[in-house]
Amino acid sequence: MSVGLVIAMPLRQWGLVDACMDNDAGVETVDGSRQRARSVRRAGWDQIAHWTPGVPGSGKWPPPDEIVKPELTIARWLLTVDVLERWAATGDRVGHHDTAAQERELRDLIVSRLQAHGVQIPPVRR
C-alpha cells in the first residue's frame, strides 16, 4: 500500500487541479493516465466534497478560500505536477497566460512540498 501525503491549499487551487485533471481525462492519453487523472479527481471529491455515490446532497464543495487537505500518493502528486505543467503549456500556446501562470504557481507549490518530503522531481522542460 502506498503512503499518502497531505498538501494543504485553498479550494480555489484544488479547483485548478480538478480542472486540469478533467481536461487530461477528456483527451487521448497513454499508459493509463486517463484513469489515473480520474482517480485524482475522485480523491478530491471523496475527501473535500465528501461525495458519496447514491447519497443525495453529498459532493458540495466548501467555499473557494477554505483550506483543503487532499491526501494523495506520491505517484498521484507527481501525476498532478505533470498534468499542471502540460495544461499550463497548452494555456500559453492558446493565449491563456493568466491561467497558465496560476497552474505553474500551483505546480511549483506542490513540487516544493514534495521536495520537502525528500521526493526527487525531474526537471520540467518548458
Residue frames as a rotation matrix with the C-alpha (Angstrom) as fourth column:
MET 1
0.580 0.815 0.000 0.00
0.815 -0.580 0.000 0.00
0.000 0.000 -1.000 0.00
SER 2
-0.280 -0.666 0.692 1.34
0.632 -0.670 -0.389 3.44
0.723 0.329 0.608 -0.92
VAL 3
-0.334 0.071 -0.940 1.64
0.842 -0.425 -0.331 6.09
-0.423 -0.902 0.082 1.74
GLY 4
0.471 0.587 0.658 -0.41
0.790 -0.613 -0.018 9.23
0.393 0.529 -0.753 1.22
LEU 5
-0.701 -0.648 -0.298 0.88
0.708 -0.679 -0.192 12.77
-0.078 -0.346 0.935 1.53
VAL 6
0.474 0.854 -0.215 -1.36
0.839 -0.512 -0.184 15.68
-0.267 -0.093 -0.959 2.50
ILE 7
-0.778 -0.583 0.235 -0.72
0.624 -0.761 0.180 19.00
0.074 0.286 0.955 0.78
ALA 8
0.046 0.807 -0.589 -2.92
0.748 -0.419 -0.516 21.80
-0.663 -0.417 -0.622 2.10
MET 9
-0.936 -0.230 0.266 -4.14
0.350 -0.682 0.643 24.52
0.034 0.695 0.718 -0.26
PRO 10
-0.505 0.817 -0.278 -7.16
-0.518 -0.545 -0.660 26.77
-0.690 -0.189 0.698 -0.73
LEU 11
0.102 0.645 0.758 -10.05
0.388 0.675 -0.627 25.12
-0.916 0.358 -0.182 -2.55
ARG 12
0.744 0.127 -0.655 -9.50
-0.448 -0.632 -0.632 27.65
-0.495 0.764 -0.414 -5.34
GLN 13
-0.233 -0.906 -0.354 -6.16
-0.948 0.131 0.290 25.95
-0.216 0.403 -0.889 -6.07
TRP 14
-0.599 0.076 0.797 -7.60
0.000 0.995 -0.095 22.44
-0.801 -0.057 -0.596 -5.79
GLY 15
0.536 0.840 -0.078 -10.15
-0.012 -0.084 -0.996 23.60
-0.844 0.535 -0.035 -8.37
LEU 16
0.300 -0.534 -0.790 -7.25
-0.940 -0.308 -0.149 24.11
-0.164 0.787 -0.594 -10.79
VAL 17
-0.756 -0.544 0.364 -6.06
-0.511 0.838 0.191 20.57
-0.409 -0.042 -0.911 -10.10
ASP 18
-0.166 0.793 0.586 -9.58
0.205 0.609 -0.766 19.24
-0.965 -0.008 -0.264 -10.65
ALA 19
0.685 0.453 -0.570 -10.00
-0.383 -0.441 -0.812 21.22
-0.619 0.775 -0.129 -13.89
CYS 20
-0.091 -0.804 -0.587 -6.64
-0.992 0.025 0.120 20.13
-0.082 0.594 -0.801 -15.30
MET 21
-0.791 -0.150 0.594 -7.33
-0.223 0.974 -0.050 16.51
-0.570 -0.172 -0.803 -14.38
ASP 22
0.267 0.944 0.193 -10.75
0.088 0.176 -0.980 16.79
-0.960 0.278 -0.036 -16.05
ASN 23
0.537 -0.154 -0.829 -9.06
-0.795 -0.422 -0.436 18.13
-0.283 0.894 -0.349 -19.19
ASP 24
-0.520 -0.849 -0.093 -6.48
-0.842 0.491 0.225 15.37
-0.146 0.195 -0.970 -19.08
ALA 25
-0.565 0.377 0.733 -9.09
0.042 0.901 -0.432 12.66
-0.824 -0.213 -0.525 -18.62
GLY 26
0.461 0.873 -0.158 -11.05
-0.057 -0.149 -0.987 14.09
-0.886 0.464 -0.019 -21.54
VAL 27
0.468 -0.361 -0.807 -8.31
-0.883 -0.233 -0.408 13.78
-0.040 0.903 -0.428 -24.14
GLU 28
0.900 -0.176 -0.399 -6.46
0.038 0.943 -0.330 10.81
0.434 0.282 0.855 -25.53
THR 29
0.325 -0.825 0.463 -3.55
-0.945 -0.261 0.197 9.87
-0.041 -0.501 -0.864 -23.29
VAL 30
0.211 -0.362 -0.908 -1.26
-0.361 0.835 -0.417 6.89
0.909 0.415 0.046 -22.95
ASP 31
-0.653 -0.608 -0.452 -0.22
0.077 0.541 -0.838 4.38
0.753 -0.582 -0.307 -20.29
GLY 32
-0.084 0.718 -0.691 -3.48
0.858 0.405 0.317 4.55
0.507 -0.566 -0.650 -18.39
SER 33
-0.915 -0.347 -0.207 -3.05
0.403 -0.746 -0.530 8.16
0.029 -0.569 0.822 -17.31
ARG 34
-0.416 0.850 0.323 -6.70
-0.345 -0.476 0.809 8.91
0.841 0.225 0.492 -18.11
GLN 35
0.428 0.575 -0.697 -7.70
0.396 0.575 0.716 6.54
0.812 -0.583 0.019 -15.34
ARG 36
-0.330 -0.623 -0.709 -5.05
0.932 -0.096 -0.350 7.99
0.150 -0.777 0.612 -13.03
ALA 37
-0.894 0.068 0.443 -6.35
-0.038 -0.996 0.077 11.52
0.446 0.052 0.893 -13.73
ARG 38
0.095 0.995 0.006 -9.84
-0.235 0.017 0.972 10.37
0.967 -0.093 0.236 -12.82
SER 39
0.261 -0.018 -0.965 -8.51
0.780 0.593 0.200 8.83
0.569 -0.805 0.169 -9.60
VAL 40
-0.829 -0.535 -0.162 -7.03
0.539 -0.689 -0.484 12.18
0.147 -0.489 0.860 -8.53
ARG 41
-0.591 0.693 0.412 -10.36
-0.445 -0.706 0.551 13.89
0.673 0.142 0.726 -9.18
ARG 42
0.309 0.740 -0.597 -12.22
0.130 0.589 0.798 11.15
0.942 -0.324 0.086 -7.31
ALA 43
-0.290 -0.492 -0.821 -9.90
0.895 0.164 -0.414 11.57
0.338 -0.855 0.393 -4.30
GLY 44
-0.975 -0.051 0.214 -10.77
0.004 -0.977 -0.214 15.26
0.220 -0.208 0.953 -4.24
TRP 45
-0.178 0.982 0.055 -14.48
-0.452 -0.131 0.882 14.59
0.874 0.132 0.467 -4.47
ASP 46
0.304 0.296 -0.906 -14.32
0.484 0.771 0.414 11.98
0.821 -0.564 0.091 -1.73
GLN 47
-0.320 -0.583 -0.747 -12.08
0.932 -0.054 -0.358 13.94
0.168 -0.811 0.561 0.64
ILE 48
-0.984 -0.159 -0.077 -13.04
0.168 -0.977 -0.131 17.54
-0.055 -0.142 0.988 0.01
ALA 49
-0.546 0.837 -0.014 -16.61
-0.692 -0.443 0.570 17.45
0.471 0.321 0.822 -1.26
HIS 50
-0.699 0.234 0.676 -17.47
-0.419 0.631 -0.652 14.33
-0.579 -0.739 -0.343 0.75
TRP 51
-0.118 0.609 -0.784 -19.02
-0.967 0.109 0.230 12.82
0.225 0.786 0.576 -2.36
THR 52
-0.645 0.030 0.763 -20.77
-0.308 0.904 -0.296 9.55
-0.699 -0.426 -0.575 -1.66
PRO 53
-0.890 0.326 -0.320 -22.29
-0.245 0.251 0.937 7.61
0.385 0.912 -0.143 -4.56
GLY 54
-0.360 0.858 -0.366 -26.05
0.528 0.510 0.678 7.37
0.769 0.051 -0.637 -4.21
VAL 55
-0.208 0.270 -0.940 -26.29
0.921 -0.270 -0.281 9.93
-0.329 -0.924 -0.193 -1.39
PRO 56
0.369 0.411 0.834 -28.30
0.700 -0.713 0.041 13.00
0.611 0.569 -0.551 -2.45
GLY 57
0.969 0.039 0.243 -26.76
-0.084 -0.875 0.477 16.29
0.232 -0.482 -0.845 -1.33
SER 58
0.474 -0.880 -0.013 -23.26
0.405 0.205 0.891 14.89
-0.782 -0.428 0.453 -0.96
GLY 59
0.002 -0.607 0.794 -20.48
0.995 0.078 0.057 16.31
-0.097 0.790 0.605 -3.07
LYS 60
0.911 0.289 0.294 -20.78
0.319 -0.946 -0.062 20.00
0.260 0.150 -0.954 -2.24
TRP 61
-0.072 -0.987 0.146 -17.52
0.707 -0.154 -0.690 21.93
0.704 0.054 0.709 -2.39
PRO 62
0.176 0.046 -0.983 -16.58
0.862 -0.490 0.132 24.25
-0.475 -0.871 -0.126 0.50
PRO 63
0.917 0.152 -0.369 -16.03
0.018 -0.939 -0.343 28.00
-0.399 0.308 -0.864 -0.14
PRO 64
0.805 -0.581 0.116 -13.13
0.203 0.088 -0.975 28.86
0.557 0.809 0.189 -2.52
ASP 65
0.171 -0.792 0.587 -10.89
-0.642 -0.541 -0.543 30.29
0.748 -0.284 -0.601 0.23
GLU 66
0.801 0.135 0.583 -11.29
-0.561 0.506 0.655 27.35
-0.207 -0.852 0.482 2.61
ILE 67
-0.298 -0.947 -0.120 -8.09
-0.954 0.296 0.037 25.41
0.001 0.126 -0.992 3.15
VAL 68
0.855 0.506 -0.117 -8.48
-0.515 0.855 -0.059 21.83
0.070 0.110 0.991 1.98
LYS 69
-0.067 -0.897 0.437 -6.10
-0.881 0.259 0.396 18.97
-0.468 -0.359 -0.807 2.70
PRO 70
0.796 0.361 -0.487 -6.19
-0.574 0.707 -0.414 16.40
0.195 0.608 0.769 -0.07
GLU 71
0.045 -0.751 0.659 -4.16
-0.597 0.508 0.620 13.26
-0.801 -0.422 -0.426 0.55
LEU 72
0.858 0.113 -0.501 -2.69
-0.495 0.438 -0.750 11.53
0.134 0.892 0.431 -2.48
THR 73
0.671 -0.707 0.224 0.06
0.584 0.690 0.427 9.01
-0.456 -0.156 0.876 -3.00
ILE 74
-0.117 -0.810 -0.574 3.41
-0.077 -0.569 0.819 10.38
-0.990 0.140 0.004 -4.15
ALA 75
-0.732 -0.139 0.667 2.71
0.589 0.364 0.721 8.88
-0.343 0.921 -0.185 -7.59
ARG 76
0.258 0.909 0.326 -0.60
0.966 -0.253 -0.059 10.78
0.028 0.330 -0.943 -7.80
TRP 77
0.611 -0.119 -0.783 1.07
0.175 -0.944 0.280 14.04
-0.772 -0.308 -0.556 -6.71
LEU 78
-0.525 -0.849 -0.051 3.74
0.069 -0.102 0.992 13.52
-0.848 0.518 0.112 -9.39
LEU 79
-0.405 0.505 0.762 1.00
0.914 0.242 0.325 12.95
-0.020 0.829 -0.559 -11.95
THR 80
0.641 0.683 -0.351 -0.63
0.700 -0.707 -0.097 16.17
-0.314 -0.183 -0.931 -10.74
VAL 81
0.080 -0.729 -0.680 2.64
-0.015 -0.683 0.730 18.06
-0.997 -0.048 -0.066 -11.24
ASP 82
-0.793 -0.409 0.451 2.95
0.379 0.246 0.892 16.72
-0.476 0.878 -0.040 -14.80
VAL 83
-0.073 0.865 0.497 -0.67
0.995 0.033 0.089 17.47
0.061 0.501 -0.863 -15.67
LEU 84
0.623 0.264 -0.736 -0.49
0.427 -0.903 0.038 21.03
-0.655 -0.339 -0.676 -14.31
GLU 85
-0.316 -0.820 -0.478 2.61
-0.115 -0.467 0.877 21.72
-0.942 0.332 0.054 -16.41
ARG 86
-0.717 0.073 0.693 1.09
0.649 0.431 0.627 20.14
-0.253 0.899 -0.357 -19.52
TRP 87
0.281 0.923 0.261 -2.05
0.958 -0.285 -0.026 22.29
0.050 0.258 -0.965 -19.30
ALA 88
0.423 -0.250 -0.871 -0.05
0.184 -0.917 0.353 25.41
-0.887 -0.310 -0.342 -18.43
ALA 89
-0.702 -0.712 0.027 1.95
0.117 -0.078 0.990 24.89
-0.703 0.698 0.138 -21.63
THR 90
-0.411 0.655 0.634 -1.30
0.908 0.232 0.349 24.44
0.081 0.719 -0.690 -23.55
GLY 91
0.566 0.640 -0.519 -2.69
0.714 -0.696 -0.080 27.61
-0.412 -0.325 -0.851 -21.97
ASP 92
-0.084 -0.688 -0.721 0.38
-0.011 -0.722 0.691 29.56
-0.996 0.066 0.054 -23.06
ARG 93
-0.832 -0.268 0.486 0.06
0.427 0.251 0.869 28.23
-0.355 0.930 -0.094 -26.62
VAL 94
-0.191 0.854 0.483 -3.56
0.909 -0.031 0.416 29.41
0.370 0.519 -0.771 -26.88
GLY 95
-0.440 -0.101 0.892 -3.02
0.111 -0.992 -0.058 32.74
0.891 0.073 0.448 -25.14
HIS 96
0.736 0.677 -0.013 -4.44
0.057 -0.043 0.997 31.93
0.675 -0.735 -0.070 -21.69
HIS 97
-0.181 -0.982 0.046 -1.34
0.084 -0.063 -0.995 33.23
0.980 -0.177 0.094 -19.94
ASP 98
-0.187 0.151 0.971 -3.02
-0.891 -0.441 -0.104 34.15
0.413 -0.885 0.217 -16.63
THR 99
0.826 0.528 0.197 -4.42
-0.564 0.763 0.317 30.65
0.018 -0.373 0.928 -16.14
ALA 100
0.594 -0.689 -0.414 -1.10
0.254 0.649 -0.717 29.11
0.763 0.321 0.561 -17.22
ALA 101
-0.341 -0.735 0.586 0.71
-0.368 -0.469 -0.803 31.24
0.865 -0.489 -0.110 -14.62
GLN 102
0.199 0.499 0.844 -1.71
-0.978 0.042 0.206 30.08
0.067 -0.866 0.496 -11.91
GLU 103
0.961 0.157 -0.229 -1.21
-0.171 0.984 -0.044 26.45
0.218 0.081 0.973 -12.92
ARG 104
0.203 -0.963 -0.179 2.58
0.248 0.227 -0.942 26.83
0.947 0.146 0.284 -12.81
GLU 105
-0.275 -0.243 0.930 2.42
-0.750 -0.551 -0.366 28.59
0.601 -0.799 -0.031 -9.45
LEU 106
0.615 0.574 0.541 0.40
-0.781 0.539 0.316 25.69
-0.110 -0.617 0.780 -8.06
ARG 107
0.808 -0.412 -0.422 2.76
0.139 0.828 -0.544 23.19
0.573 0.381 0.725 -9.68
ASP 108
-0.160 -0.945 0.287 5.70
-0.127 -0.269 -0.955 24.92
0.979 -0.189 -0.077 -8.00
LEU 109
0.020 0.263 0.964 3.92
-0.976 -0.205 0.076 24.86
0.218 -0.943 0.253 -4.62
ILE 110
0.923 0.370 0.111 3.27
-0.383 0.911 0.152 21.12
-0.045 -0.183 0.982 -4.92
VAL 111
0.517 -0.813 -0.269 6.85
0.213 0.427 -0.879 20.49
0.829 0.397 0.393 -6.08
SER 112
-0.272 -0.661 0.700 8.26
-0.556 -0.486 -0.675 22.40
0.786 -0.572 -0.235 -3.09
ARG 113
0.333 0.471 0.817 6.10
-0.937 0.260 0.233 20.40
-0.103 -0.843 0.528 -0.69
LEU 114
0.978 -0.017 -0.206 7.14
-0.036 0.968 -0.250 17.12
0.204 0.252 0.946 -2.33
GLN 115
0.191 -0.982 0.007 10.81
0.058 0.004 -0.998 18.10
0.980 0.191 0.058 -2.20
ALA 116
-0.092 -0.162 0.982 10.43
-0.899 -0.411 -0.152 18.98
0.429 -0.897 -0.107 1.49
HIS 117
0.658 0.373 0.655 9.45
-0.619 0.763 0.188 15.32
-0.429 -0.529 0.732 1.96
GLY 118
-0.197 -0.905 0.378 12.52
-0.404 0.426 0.809 14.12
-0.893 0.006 -0.450 0.04
VAL 119
0.543 0.441 0.715 10.80
0.465 0.551 -0.693 13.40
-0.699 0.709 0.094 -3.26
GLN 120
-0.616 -0.776 -0.139 13.05
0.197 -0.322 0.926 13.86
-0.763 0.543 0.352 -6.29
ILE 121
0.565 0.812 -0.145 11.28
0.128 -0.259 -0.957 15.80
-0.815 0.522 -0.251 -9.05
PRO 122
-0.117 -0.585 0.802 12.56
0.948 0.176 0.266 15.55
-0.297 0.791 0.534 -12.64
PRO 123
-0.689 -0.157 -0.707 13.29
0.063 -0.985 0.158 18.98
-0.722 0.065 0.689 -14.15
VAL 124
0.420 0.893 0.161 10.50
0.393 -0.019 -0.919 20.40
-0.818 0.449 -0.359 -16.26
ARG 125
-0.690 -0.557 0.462 11.13
0.647 -0.189 0.738 21.10
-0.324 0.809 0.491 -19.94
ARG 126
0.284 0.800 -0.528 9.47
0.384 -0.600 -0.702 24.39
-0.879 -0.003 -0.477 -20.84
